[in-house]
């Protein structure tokens, strides 16, 4: 924020259209809690912020990696983004069923 001269409101303004595009709720309260370190953002919120800011999700999570997105991230992001968002919205029982189904698919491939 300091490096780019951005305020929380600026970041929120950048994130809201992207969140809307993917049907993700992204609020001022969310951003404030992330900035203060009270809450760790969920995967879908990280996706929104990284796309809005043009930085790597992994870098945004605080890991000591390049700020820029790698070519692999772009490919995975384009291919898997919608799927990841859908999975994130499942309840625990649905996620368990999905895991079972994926296991069945892997076994059928063998």
Buried (B, 14 or more C-beta within 10 A) or exposed (E): EEEEEBEBEEBBEBBBEBBEEBEBEBEEEBBEBBEEEEEEBEEBBBBBBBBBBEBBBBBBEEEEEEEEBEEEBEEBBEEEBEEBBEBBEEEEEEEEEEEEEEEEEEEEEE
